Amino acid sequence: MREVGLLNHGFFKLLVGKIVDNRYKLKEVLGVGSFGAVYRAEERVADSLLRQVALKLIPPHEDVSKEKQFKELELVGHLRNIYT
């Protein structure tokens, strides 16, 4: 796993087990890059239904332009799983 400045595996590992947006439970760090980290997570779809997802958390960056951040979000938004 690549470490980039303050965004390192150790920092993002602290978030494992946390719930994001009352919907996603972070299970493990899959990778860390210059924009953030990707987690294996469980999405709560209904009271007893969980779905396995990949969730990317992107903290605010002062050294990365908003244009670059939005470009990354746009590219990720086009990803599709052939099994869904």
Protein Blocks (a to p, Z undefined) as FASTA:
>chain_A
ZZehjlcfklmmmmgoiaehhlaccfbdfbdcfkbccddddddfbfklccdddddddddd
fkbcfklmmmmmmmmmmpccfkZZ
